[in-house]
Amino acid sequence: MKTQHKPLDIAVDLKKGEVRFKWQDGRATTCSLEFLRANCPCAMCNEAREKAASEPLYVLPPELSNPDGSLEKDRPVEIVGQYGLQFFWADGHRAGIYTYDYLHNLQAKK
């Protein structure tokens, strides 16, 4: 997988509940863990967000309705190859792989 944006440094701060990135293009960005959990890129989360946006009475599944961004203490995050991160959320969710391109572009959605 070709990655356009690669971080020079990644710092996961569990106390502050955030991830800080320094990118090759000179940008420095910070994402809260809560924001990252709410924007999980996996198919299940994407489908639920799309349904919620298009159907006013759609009820999110319980595991997606109140993601707090807590990570597993013994295995919070892993680097996936040369292209992304996988977070191990305390709510048991771990299907999403956050590519570096996705994380770099996610800042524009804030």
N, C-alpha and C positions, 0 to 999 in steps of 0.2 A: 504494500500500500504506500503510495507516494504521499508524503506529508509536505505541505507548503510552509507551515509554521511550526518551528521547533523551539521549545523552551531551552534557555541556557541554564536556568535554575528553577526548581520547584520546591516550595516550602509548604508543608502541611502543618498547620498550627491547630492542634486539637483544643488547646485552651481557649483560643480566640474563635474557634470554629470557622476557619477560613483556609484557603489555599492561595498562595502568592506565586506568581509567575514572572520571570524575566525572559522576554522573548528575543530572538535573534534580530528582529526588526527594531529593537530599542525600546519597545513598549514594556511597561510593567503593569500587570493587572492583578486584581484580587477578587476572588469569588468566595462568598460565604458558602459553607457546606449546605446550609438550608436551601440556598438558591440552586446549587448544583443538584441536590436531590430532587427539587421541584422541576428541574429541567433535564431529567434523565433522558438520554437519547435512545433508550431501548424501544423496541416495537410496541410493547405493551403500554408503556408510558406515553409514547407519541400518539397512539390510537386513543387513549383516554383523554389526552389534552385536546385532540381534534374533535372528539365527540362532545366534550364539554363546551368547546367554542361554537359548535354548530347546533347543538341541541340544548336549549335553555333549561330543560327539566332533567337533563342527564345527571345522575348521581355517581360521583367518582367511587371506585372500589375503596373499601376501608384502608387498604395499604397505601393508597395514593392520595387520600383525602387530607391527611395532615402529616406530611413528611417533615420531620424536624431536623434532619441533617446529621443525626448522630451516627458515628462510625463504630464498627466493632473495635474493641480495644486491643485485641491481640493481633489483628490483621486489618488495619484500616484501609490501605490502598496499595496497589501494585502497579508497576510500569508494565504495559503491554507492548512487547516488541519495541519498535522504534517510532511508534505512532500514537500512543495514548496511555490513558490511565483507567484502571478499574477500581471503583470504590466498593467497599464491603460495608453496606449500610446496616445499622443496628436493627432495622426493621426486617432484616433478612433478604432484602432486595440486592441483587448483584449482577443483573443481566446487562446493564448498560456499559459499553466501553466508550469513554469520553476521548475521542481523538483530539490530538493537539489542535488540528484545524477547527474542530467544533468548539473547544475551549477558548481559542483565540477569538473566534467570531461571536461567541456567546456574550462577550462584554458589550457588543453593540446592541443587544436586546435589552439591556438594563435600563 
